[in-house]
Amino acid sequence: MSTDTKLSVAEAQKLASRGLRGTLGASLTDPLTGQVAEADQFIIKFHGIYQQDNRDRRDEREHKKLERDYSFMIRLRIPGGDVSAEQWQGIHRVAKQYTTGVVKITTRQTVQFHGIIKAKLKPTVKDFYALGLDSIAACGDVNRNVMAGVHPSLSPFHKEVHDFADKISTHLLPKTQAFSEVWLDGEKLVGDTPEPDPLYQDRYLPRKFKIAIAIPPHNEVDVFANDIGLIAIQENGKFIGFNVLAGGGLSTTHGNSSTYARLGSLLGFVPTEKTLETVWQIAAVQRDFGNREERRLSRLKYTIDRMSVEGFKATLEERLGFKLAPAKPFEFTQRGDIYGWQQDVNGLHYFTAFVENGRVIDTEGYAIEQAIFDMTAQNLAGVRFTGNQNVMLTYITTENKPAVQTILEKHGIAQRELSKIRRDALACVALNTCPLAMAEAQRYLPSLISKVEPLLAKHGLLEQELYIRMTGCPNGCARPYLAEIGMIGKAMGEYNLYFAGDQSGQRLNRLYAESQNEAQILETLDKLFAQYVAERTKSESFGDFIQRVGTFLV
């Protein structure tokens, strides 16, 4: 067990938080400021809420000697990304009433809402709870939203595997009653057990913790990028359990070589009946051995590298009381979403629609927000969020399919044609609200892609499968380190360029050039696309080509 004595400030705040209560009650009712107390700004994250401010207005507010334009972001806990038609209608109403009005699909298969002023936080949380939705553990040093593969047509046991996201999320929920006390006036959450908390104790985990479930041959959840990755295994057409990965994580810090992106290590196989105990014990080992002095080095990936994979696995198996079986064979062949219609083994229909960078808004000729509203208002479909920031319309009966198709056509969804690079692109929120952002991402990437598309057309590559991802900082929320082309914000208008990720999410890319502006990025891509066309081998992807011939800084 860790013998750390010089705890970080965050660790002291957790220990003093009284089970994540902090002084939130007083902070939320303080009428003199739009923010919460400094210590509460950390504790409130465990409730799925971040304090932010409008960075576009900082200079203006400072010049007028005004407090920053504070607001809050709420992220919901929706394991597997599924909401009902009724819940979507409620989400839409709450977003329009209390937030900027935009539903933002995240890269972790849930939704978040920006621009909520402090006085409206509690009503917003209460309204979500009335819909059967909550935000506890959507952020903070706990297990966060559990992802699961979304595409039902790929596996006859898809639902069986997908349901594990909710089982794991429930199994690893914090036991504190703080959420209900602070936000729901003491009303107990359904299924809550009394404190104390056997897993999180009073110190919680050293850092955020992420779990994803992949169903081969599809890897849209980027399973290797998670603290725990579970790869569903079938034998003779029957789902039997999971290959277990541990220690994935992508966040780094510019200029700090002790931080790095890492793929999860394959530990072995566990049957379905032992899965919940296995993920619980992995989290418990991280709780006891993770770094609590330096938060930048506190993720599970660093714990495993200090202990060694073999040492970590031995500790895990000792706690489990059984040894993991050897990993089973698996193969991933794609990770972009499957757009359009699909059907599951029970005959229900699903339609996956593009949502650029996860912002559910209507644009000219493509009214995705209105389309979803119309369908759910008539209870024609449920909604599922994907790990690629898109939306799937779910559980559509054969009888209702024509009505859904009519709505899709009316609002331009069924007819929309996209380049493959735009279709598979990801971007984080970045500016203007993320306090970590050094550069733009979701507000900029669409226009940059519009300049990359002519280069692809010039070289005959417009139909090429090509994964591009952009973040405003090296924290890695849009998983740029697993992209064939990754752009990571370094300063306003400047990005570090990373190349050579593979197309199945099983290889990290590498740094190619630093601090590149738009002109330099486009010049580099033009040159590399030309070289790729001239020198590629048959069926060689762009990422594989750059891996073979590229010149990297690291």
N, C-alpha and C positions, 0 to 999 in steps of 0.2 A: 504494500500500500504506500502511496505517496507520503513523504515526510516533509513536504513543502512547508516552510514557516513564513516566508515573505509573500503573503497573499497579495494578489492584485487588488486594486480598488474595487473592481467588479465583484470579486469574491467576498470582500467585506460587506458590500451592499447586499448580496444575497443572504449572507448569514444574519444581517441585521434587519431583513425585510419582513420578519414575522410571517413567514409563509407566503411571500409575494404580496403582502398587504401594503408594506411601506407606509407612507403618509398620503396615499392616494386620496383618501376621503377628504382630507384638508386641501390637497392640491386642486382637486376638481371643483371645489366650492370657493376658491380664492378669487374674488372678483377684480383684483387689482392687476392681474396679468393673464395673458393668453397662453402661458406655458404652465407646466407642472414643475414642482421642485426638482432640483438637479438630480438627487438620488432617485426620485420617482421616474425620471426620464429613462433610466435603465430598467427599473422594475416593471414599468408599464409594457415593455416589450414582451414579457412573459404572458401578458394578456392579449397578445396579438396586435399591439398598437405601437406606432412610432410617432414621436413628436418630430415635426418638420417645420420648415418655414419656406416661404416663396423667395428663392435665391435671386430671382429676377428683380425683386424689389428691395434687396438689402441696402444698396447704396442710397436709394431714394429715402427709405425709412431712416437710415442713419443720418442723412443730411438734415432731416426734419426733427432729429433727436427723438424719434419714436421707437418703441419696442419693435423687434422684428415681427413680420407678418406670420405669426405662428398658426399652425393648424396641425391636424393629426391624420395619420393613415391607419385604417383598420384592415387587417388581413384575416379572412375567415379560415377556419379549419374544415376542409372538405376532403377527407381521405378518398382517393380515387377519382375526385372531381365531379361526382354526380349530385345534381339537384333536381327536384321535381319541377313540373310546370308551375305549380302554386308557389314554390320557393323562388323561382326565377321572377315571377310577377312581383313578389315581395321585394326581392333584391333590386329590381328596377325602380320600384316606388321609393325605397329607402335611399337609393343613389340619387334620385332626383330631388328628394326632400332635404337631405343633410350634407351631401358631398358635392364635388365638382360636377356630378351627373354622369361621369364616365365610369363604367365597370371595366376594370383592368384585369385581364387574365394573366396570371403570373407564370413563370417557367416551372413552378412547382404545382401546377394543376389545381390552383385555387384562384380566388379573386380577391382584389384589394381595392380600397376606395380612399381617395385623397381629398384634402381640403375641408376636413371636418373641424369646425371650431370647438374649443374646449366645452362650451356650454351645451353642445349638441352630442357630445361623446356618449353620455349615458343613455339618452333616448335612442341613439343609433344602435348601440349594443343591445338594448332591450327589444327593439323592433326585430333585429336579426334573431334573437333568442326565441321570440314568439313564432318565428318561422321554422324553428328547429335547427338553427344555425348558431355557432358560437365561434369565438376567436381565441379561446384559451390554448396556449402552446403553439399558436401559429408562428410565433417568433420566440426569441429568448434561448437560454441555455438548457433546452429540453428537446425531446424528439418533436420535430416539426411536421408539417403536413406530409402524410405518406402518399407517395405516387404509385400508380399502377398503370400498366399498359391498357390502352383504351379501345383497341380495335377488335370487335367481337368476331369478325369473319375469319380471323387467323387461327382460331383455336376452338375446338368443341367444348373445352372446359374453361373458357374465358371468364365467365361469371364466377366460377368457383375460386379462381385465382384472384380476380379483381376484388372479391369480398374480403380477402386477407388484408387489404389496405385499411379497412375500417376496424378489423379485429386487432391489428397491430396498434393502430392509433389509440383505440380504447385501452388496450393493455398497458400502454406506456404513458397514459395521461397523468399529469400531476394530481395528487390527491388533495391538495389544499382547497379549502372552501373560499379562498380569497376572491375568485372570479365572481361567484354568486353574491358574496357579501358586498363587494365594491360596486358591481354593475347592476345587480338584480335585487337590491334591497334585502339581501339575506335569503332569497329563494334558492333552494338547493337545486343544483343541476341533477337531472335524471341520471342515476347510476353512479353518482359520486359515493365514494367510501370515506369514512372518517379519517382525519389525520391521526397519526403521522404517516409519512410516505416511505415505504420500504425501498423504493428505487432512488428517488431524488433526495431523500432525507431533508436536511435544512440547507444544503449547499448546492443542490441541483447538479447539472453536468458542468464540466469546465468550459464548454463552448457549445454552439449550436450543433444539432445532431439531425442527420437527414437519412431517410430510408426510401428506397424505390424498389418496385417489383417489375421485372421485365418478363414478357412472354415471347420467347423465340418463335419466329425469326426476327421479331420487331424489337427495336431498342430505342423507342422515342423518349423513354425516361432517362436515357444516358445512365444506365444502371451502375457503370464503373465509377461514376463521379460522386457517389454517395458514401456516407459513413458506413451504412450497411446496404448492400445490393443483394437482392434476391432474384435468382433466375429460375423461373418455373420449369420443372422437368416432368415430362410425360414418358411413360413406357406402355407400349401396346394400347395407345389411345387413352390412357388413364393418367390423370394428374397425381403424382406421388410425393412431391415435395420440392425443395429448392436447393440449388447450389448457392452457397453463401459467400458473398464478398464482404470485405471489411477494409476500411481505411482510405476510401476514396474522398477526394475533396479538391476544389479548384482554386480557392482564394489564395492570393499572394499579396505581397507588399512591394511596390516599386523600390528598387535599390536595396532590398533586404534579401540577400542570398540564402538566408536560413529559412525563408518561406518558399514554398514551391507547390505546384499542382501535383497531384498524385492519383493514380488509378487504384481502385480497390484490389486487394489481394484475394485470390480464390482460396478459401479455407477448406471447403469440402461440401458435402451434401447432408441435409437433414430432412427427414420425412415430415409430412404436414403436421402430425400431432406433436412434434418437438420444436416447431418453428417459433411459437410465441416465447417459449422459455429461452430459446437460443438468442433471439434479438434482445430480450430483457437482460440476459447475462452479458452480452456484448456491451450494452449501455452501462451496466454496472461495473465492468472492468474499466471502461473509460472514466466513469465517475471516480474510481479509486486510484487510477494510475495516471490520469491526464494531468497536464501542466496547469497549475493554478497560480503560477507566478507571472507568466507572460502570455497574454491572450492571443498574441499573434502566432504562438506555437502551441496552442491548446487543443486543436482539433484531433480527432482520433488518428488521423494519418501520422501525426508526429509521435503519438503514443506508441503506435505499432512500430514505427521505425526505431524508436528508442529501445523497445523491448525485443525487437526482431519479430518477424512474422511467426517463426516457430515458437518463440517465447510467449507471444500473445495467445497463440492457439493453444498452447499447453495450459496456460492460466485459465482460459475459457473452458477447456474440456474438464479441468479439475473442478471448476464450479458447477458445470453442467452434470457431472457424474457419468458422462458417456463420451466416447470419441466420435467426432464427425466422420462419416463415411467418405470414401474418395469421391471427388467431384464427378458428375455425370457429363457425358458429351453434350454440347449445345452449339448452335451456330446462329449468328446474327447476320442478316443480309440487308437490312434497311433501318432507318430511324425517322425519316420524314413521315408526316401524317398521310393517310390514305384518304384522299378527297372524294367527295361524291357519295353514292349509295353503297351500303353494305347490308348484309343480312346475317343473323346469327342462326344457331342450330334450331332454335325454337320458332323460326319464321318471322321474327320481329325485324324491322328495318331501322337503319341508322344513316344519317347524312352528316358528313364532316365538311364544314365550311371554313374558309380562310378568314382570319382576323389579324390584320397587320399589326405586329408587335403587341397583340393582345388587347388593343383598345377597341372596345365594342361601341363603335360610333358609325353613324350613317355618313356616307360620302356620295358624291354624284354618281348615280347609276349603280350603287351598291349599298343598299339600306339594310345592313346586317342587324342593327339594333331593332329596327321596326319589324323585320322578318321574325326574329326570335320572339318579340313581344306578341305579334299576331298569333303565332303558333301556340305559345304557352297560354295565351288568353282563352283559346279554344280547347285547351288541354289535348292538343294533337301530339305533343312530344315533350319529353324531358330534355334536360341539358347536361352535357358532360364536357368538362374542360380538359384539354390535352396538355401534355408537357411541352408542346411546341407552340403554346399560346393561342391555339385555335379552339373552335367550339364544335361539338358533335351534338346533333339532335337525335334523341335516343328513344327506344322502346315504341317505335311507330308501328302501328298495326297495318296489315295489308289494306284494310278498309280505309284507313286515314292517310295512306301514302299519297293518293292523288291530290288531296287537299293541301298537304305539305308541299308537294311539287308545285302546285299553283302559286302558293305564297312565295316559294323560292324564285320562281320565274317573275312574278310581279315585282319583286324587289331587286332583281338583277343578280341574285346569288347563283342560280343554276347556270347562268350564261357566262359568268366571269372566267376569263382566261388569264393565267399568270405565268410569267417566266418561272422556271424551276428555282432560280436563285432567290427570287422574291418569296416564292411559296414556302421555302424552307428556312428563311432568315429568322434570326432571333435578336432581340435587343432588350436591354434592361431599361428601367424607368429613367435613371440618371437625372439630368437637370430637367425641370427646375426645382424639384423637391428633395432628391436624395442628398443628404449632407456629405456623402463620401465622393460624389461625382466630381471628376476633374474635367470632364468633357461631355458633350451631348451623346445620346444613343438613340432612344426611341423617336425623338423629334428630328433626328438627322438621317438615320439609316435609310428610310424610304427614298429620300432625295438622292442619296449616294448610289443606291441600287439603280435608280433611273439613269445614272451616268455610267454605271458598270454594264448595264444591259446592252448599250450600243457596242461596247468593246467585245462582249460575247458574240453579238451578231456579226461583227466584223470578222471574227475568227471562226465562225460557224459553230459556236458553242452554246447558243441560246437554249438548246434542248438538253444541255449537259446537266446532270445531277451535280449540284455544287452547294456546299454548306458554308454560309457566311454568318458570322455572329459578331455583335458589337456590344461593348460595355463602356460605361463612363469612368470606370476605375478597375483596378486589378482584383476586386473582390469576386468577380466571376459569376454573377447572378444569371447571366444568359449563357453560361457554359462556353465561353469563347475559346478556352484551351482545348476543346474537343472539336473545333471547327477546322475545315480545310482552309478557310480564310478567317482568322480571328483578328479583331481590331479592338485594342484596349486603351481607353483614354489615358493620356499622359498629361495633357494641358488643353486649354480651350483650342479646338481645331487641330489637335495633334494626337496621333495614335501610334502605339507600338503595333507592328504588323507581325502576326504569327501565321505560319503556314504548315501544312503537311499532316493535319489530322486525317484519320481515315473516315470512311463513310458509314461505318457501323458503330462508332463511338468507343473503340477499343485501343486507340493510340492517341497520345497527347501530341499537339503540334509544338512547334519550336519558334523561338524568336528569330525573325528574319531582318527586321529593320526597326529602328527606334524613332520616335517623335516625327512621324510622317504627316504632312498636311495632305489635303485632298488632292492637289495636283501631283504630289509624289506618289500617293497611293494609286491613282489612276495610271500614272506612267509605269509603275512597277507591275500592275496587273496586266497592262497592255503587252509589256515585254514578256511576261511569264506565260500569258495565254498563247502568244505566238510561238514561244519555245515548246510549250506543251503540244500544240498541234503538230509541230514539225518533228518532235522527237519521242512522243509517247509510244508505248507498246500497245498491242491490241487489248482493248477493254480496260486499260489502265486509267484509274481515276486521277483527277487533278491532284488530290492530296498525296496519293501514292507516287505520282510522278515527281512532285516537289521533294518528297522524302528521299527519292532515289538520286536526284541530281542537284537539289538545292544547296545554297550556301547559307549557313545559319550563324547567328551571333553566339548562340549557346547550344 
